[in-house]
């Protein structure tokens, strides 16, 4: 199953904005409450473990099997205004974010105005006099009585683009299924927008030409953004890496020079705080981010198209977490560009049923793809991008060699 999201602007039928803002506020409060409650329980649990050598059972203390159940019970008494369906979905999504964050040893932090979460099975999409309408039981019964709301939430979807209509029609026909979605409020340049982030799932496109045993090794480095090859295919796929570092260093230089200017700027920018003083620097940061978005999407698409056309069932990438400093990447590029590119490759591959595997190995760059000999001296330090095996003396391009090693690795 593949899950995708599409973003649609919505307008509301017979619903006051004040009620929607109340639900945004409630969602934020629920997420904060749930996060605090989970944190409390976790720290109690680890203290208990230190003292007693075993973990406490939630059921013995609170009578609930799961922390989510306990939080739901507590919050449903607090009159949040959210329907039980939304409350359950909000607590659950908070729980998942907590789990994700704790893998990185942090806690989720909820800013104000969190998007409203809607359970997929209770979203009712239908066609009404040329419009696509979604109904959802957002408000609790009590809230509806207190605020004299007679309808459940009704949203009219703005479908200017044809591919959106296409998705909605497929949902209506039962080919796609609605999943947990979100309603988001965005204020941009004094204009308010409400967006429905509609999530839907469907079976993968399924490509009969894809052979799961065919593995494409993809190497990323500064010389080449992407270098892909396989033992079984004579041709290679290559994108020169020059574009990213050149653009990035040019932009970095502009930012640095503006920062210098800000240090000795004219009177107009002095005495109005840091923000005014450095204001002119920001457009370049945005340009960088925008550039990354476009270029990485383009690279990822080109790579996956190549894999699809040639029937590769698996794309194998190096896990960049284990990357060594001797690769001589500028640090910001590793985090800033290549991780993002990797994510985009994963997404593009998933859509056409190609598996992506990350291989963490420090020896990829120093292994000979012909004889398998591993030696740090295999890399010719004198000549950039030249690989010379100290055992079989074969001379190759470093990037080609590494992609070959990746593609033929036994994992
Ligand atoms: Zn060799």
Boltz pocket constraint, residues with backbone or C-beta under 6 A from the ligand:
constraints:
  - pocket:
      binder: B
      contacts: [[A, 368], [A, 369], [A, 370], [A, 371], [A, 372], [A, 373], [A, 389], [A, 390], [A, 391], [A, 392], [A, 393], [A, 394]]
      max_distance: 6.0
